[in-house]
Amino acid sequence: MKRETVLKRVRKKVKLWDIVVIGGGATGLGVAVDAASRGYKTLLLEQIDFAKGTSSRSTKLVHGGVRYLQQGDIALVFEALKERGLMFKNAPHLVTNQSFIIPSYDWWGGPFYTVGLKVYDIMAGKLGLGPSKMLNREEAIEALPTVEQNGLKGGTVYHDGQFDDSRMAISLAQTCMDYGGSVLNYCMVTDLIKEEDLVTGVVAVDQLSGEEYKIKSKVVVNATGVFVDDIFRMDVPDARQTIVPSQGIHLVLSREFLPNESAVMVPHTPDGRVMFAVPWHNHVVVGTTDTLIDHPSLEPVALDTEIDFLLETAGQYLTKQPTREDVLSVFAGLRPLAKPDDEKKATKEISRGHKIIISLSGLITITGGKWTTYRKMAEDVVEKAIMLGGLPERECITRHMPIHGYRMDIDPYKDPMAPYGLDKENVLALEEDHPELQGFLSEKLQIRKSQVIWAVREEMAQTVEDVLARRTRALFLDARESMQIAPECARLMAGEMKKSEEWVNAQVAVFNDLAKNYVINPK
Ligand SMILES: Cc1cc2nc3c(=O)[nH]c(=O)nc-3n(C[C@H](O)[C@H](O)[C@H](O)COP(=O)(O)OP(=O)(O)OC[C@H]3O[C@@H](n4cnc5c(N)ncnc54)[C@H](O)[C@@H]3O)c2cc1C
C-alpha cells in the first residue's frame, strides 16, 4: 500500500473513476472495499489519516447492541448481530470472542438479564458466539475477582466481539488495494465538481505537497462522519444541518483493575446509560459517555465532568476505586448521530441505525451506523451507486470475503502482533535483514521497532502520530509512554523516509502537543 503508486493513478488527467469516496473511516473504507471488490474503479480520499476520526475512538466492541434490544430496536440488533458474526469470520486476526458479565446486586437482576440475553442469543442464530447463562455469587466472583462484592447476588454472562478499530481500518484499506482499488491519506476534498447541477467529481488537495487535483467520477460518496454537513455545503451552500455530534469518552486503566478475561457490562448507570470495562491489549478500556457537542472536531477533548462520571461509576463496580492518577490515557470520539426531527429527543434515544441520503445533485451521503455494521452499510451504498452512476450490475461479494491478513491460527487476545495476521512474519523478517531493528520500541506496550518501518513502508504512515496512534495503539494505551518513545519512533521513520533532524524535532513537538490531551492531570 504505497502513497506514490496511488498518486500516480490520481495524476492521470483523462481517468474517469467509477466511485470516489470522501472519508477514510469505517464507513468510507467499507464502501471502498465493497466497490473495489465488485471490480469498479474506486478511489478513497482521506483528509488526514485512515481512522483519524471516530473510527479509532470506539469502545472496540463488535456487538449486536444489548442496549438497543432494551430500547426495542429489534431490526438494528438483528442486522448488527449478523454483521458481528460475519466480521468475526472474515477477520479472525482482528476480532475476538469476548465474554461480558453483568453483575447483579438485586435478586431479580440475574433472571431478568438472562432472559433478555437468551433472546439476544436466539437472534444471533448460527452466527452466535456462545450461549449466555446466569451465574451465582461464587461464579460471578470467580470470573471477576475485582468486581465489587458488597451486596453482589450473582450475574449474567454473555458473548460479543472485541477488536482493534484502527488496525481494522488499515486492514480494510489494504483489502481495497488488494482488489485493485486506490486509497489515499492526507488528501482533503475541498470542493465538488458540478456539471449541469450534477456532481461529476471532486477537487482535492494533497496535504503534504499542496498539489491540487481535479478528479472526475461517475459517483461521489460522502462518508465523512461528523463532517458530512461540510460536504453538503459544497453542494448546496445553505444546506440544513443533518448531524448532531455526540461525544463519548473512554479511560484506559492498567490491567490490575480487571485482571481476568471477562469484561464488565453495566446496563444502567445512575443517569440511565450503559458502561463497559473491557480488557484490551493488556489494559482496560472504560466507557463511555454521551454528551452533545456544538461543533465537530478531529481532536475532541474529554470534559472533566465526563472523566469524573466514569471514574465514579467504575468505582461502584470495582473493588478498587480508580482515580485520575490511574488513568493511562483518555480519548474522546464523536458519534455522527442523525439529527432527530424532534429537538428534545435525548441522544441515547436517537437511533444508531444508518441513513443514506441522495441529493438532487446525485451526491450519495451515508451517516450514522456503527463500526460493527460497516459492511452492510457499504453494501447498501454501493447498490445505490450502481443505480445512480449507471454502473454495470455486479453482485456484492463482501459477505464471505476475508479481510487482508486473514489468519485463523493467531489469537488477538494473547499475541500483540495478531492484528497483522499473515503480515506478522513479514514484519518480523525486517529484523532478520536489519539487526538494528531487533527488539522493542516500547517493551511496556510490546511494540517492536520493526513495526515502525513496516508502517512507513507498507501502511502509508506519514507522521509519528500515524504510527503511535493508529498503526500501533501506544497513544491510546498509555499517553505518557507514547511521548517517551516518540523521539526514537521519529528517528526510525526519518531513516526510512530520508528526512532531516529538523523533521524529527518538529514531529516530536507536534506529537507531544497532541498527546497532552490524552493525559489527565491531577485536580
Ligand atoms: C464513543 C464512541 C464509541 C463507539 N463504540 C463503538 C463500538 O464499540 N462498536 C461499534 O460498532 N461502533 C462504535 N461506535 C460507532 C463507530 O465508531 C462509528 O459509527 C464509526 O467509527 C463511524 O465511522 P465513519 O467512517 O462514519 O466516521 P469517521 O471515522 O469519523 O470517518 C470520517 C472521516 O472523514 C474524513 N474527512 C472529513 N472531511 C473530509 C474531507 N473534506 N476530505 C477527506 N476526508 C474527510 C475525516 O478525517 C474522517 O477520518 C462508537 C462511536 C463513538 C463515538
The ligand as a Gaussian input file, in Angstrom:
#p B3LYP/6-31G(d) Opt

LIG

0 1
 C      -17.520000       6.929000      21.832000
 C      -17.909000       6.001000      20.732000
 C      -17.852000       4.632000      20.929000
 C      -18.230000       3.771000      19.901000
 N      -18.112000       2.433000      20.103000
 C      -18.459000       1.580000      19.135000
 C      -18.287000       0.189000      19.333000
 O      -17.774000      -0.257000      20.351000
 N      -18.675000      -0.633000      18.328000
 C      -19.239000      -0.164000      17.172000
 O      -19.611000      -0.980000      16.339000
 N      -19.375000       1.155000      16.939000
 C      -18.985000       2.038000      17.885000
 N      -19.082000       3.377000      17.671000
 C      -19.557000       3.852000      16.373000
 C      -18.442000       3.852000      15.335000
 O      -17.199000       4.160000      15.906000
 C      -18.788000       4.862000      14.247000
 O      -20.069000       4.595000      13.754000
 C      -17.813000       4.806000      13.084000
 O      -16.472000       4.823000      13.516000
 C      -18.062000       5.987000      12.164000
 O      -17.196000       5.880000      11.065000
 P      -17.246000       6.940000       9.903000
 O      -16.349000       6.445000       8.837000
 O      -18.654000       7.206000       9.527000
 O      -16.681000       8.289000      10.553000
 P      -15.173000       8.701000      10.883000
 O      -14.412000       7.592000      11.464000
 O      -15.216000       9.956000      11.671000
 O      -14.532000       8.987000       9.456000
 C      -14.800000      10.124000       8.694000
 C      -13.507000      10.531000       8.011000
 O      -13.780000      11.528000       7.029000
 C      -12.635000      12.339000       6.949000
 N      -12.982000      13.597000       6.270000
 C      -13.795000      14.578000       6.733000
 N      -13.852000      15.586000       5.842000
 C      -13.074000      15.234000       4.785000
 C      -12.730000      15.866000       3.556000
 N      -13.189000      17.080000       3.244000
 N      -11.895000      15.221000       2.697000
 C      -11.407000      14.000000       3.008000
 N      -11.698000      13.356000       4.171000
 C      -12.523000      13.969000       5.051000
 C      -12.229000      12.518000       8.417000
 O      -10.888000      12.934000       8.542000
 C      -12.502000      11.133000       8.980000
 O      -11.355000      10.318000       9.012000
 C      -18.686000       4.285000      18.671000
 C      -18.718000       5.654000      18.467000
 C      -18.311000       6.512000      19.481000
 C      -18.300000       7.975000      19.257000

